[in-house]
Amino acid sequence: MFNDVSTASLKVSVAGLSARQTAIADNIANIETPGYQARKVKFEEALSSAVDHGRAPGSVTPTVAHSLEPTRLNGSNVNLDEETLSHIDTTMRYQLTLRALDSKYGLIRDAIKGA
């Protein structure tokens, strides 16, 4: 019931999006730090591949890589415009994912209550 493919995928998505939000916050906080390399979190392709090939979505973990953005004179490669857009996109995806999980758990609550 709690380990079906959709619930497991949503849980992985929440973890991945949360990690991405943390990376974005770190990137923005370090925008003026000399030599700081922005981090990017990826998990969507691995999650999609796992589901497509019948593997357990729970086995997917977010990966963190350094951004390939060009560096500025101080050696930092944080792009504020990109980070801002990524933050907005990630926040919307996170909220949507939480709503989907809440809806799934709401159906279970209703079934238990007998509503």
Secondary structure by P-SEA (a helix, b strand, c coil): ccccaaaaaaaaaaaaaaaaaaaaaaaaaacccccbbbbbbbcaaaaaaaaaaccccccbbbbbbbbccccccccccccaaaaaaaaaaaaaaaaaaaaaaaaaaaaaaaaaacc
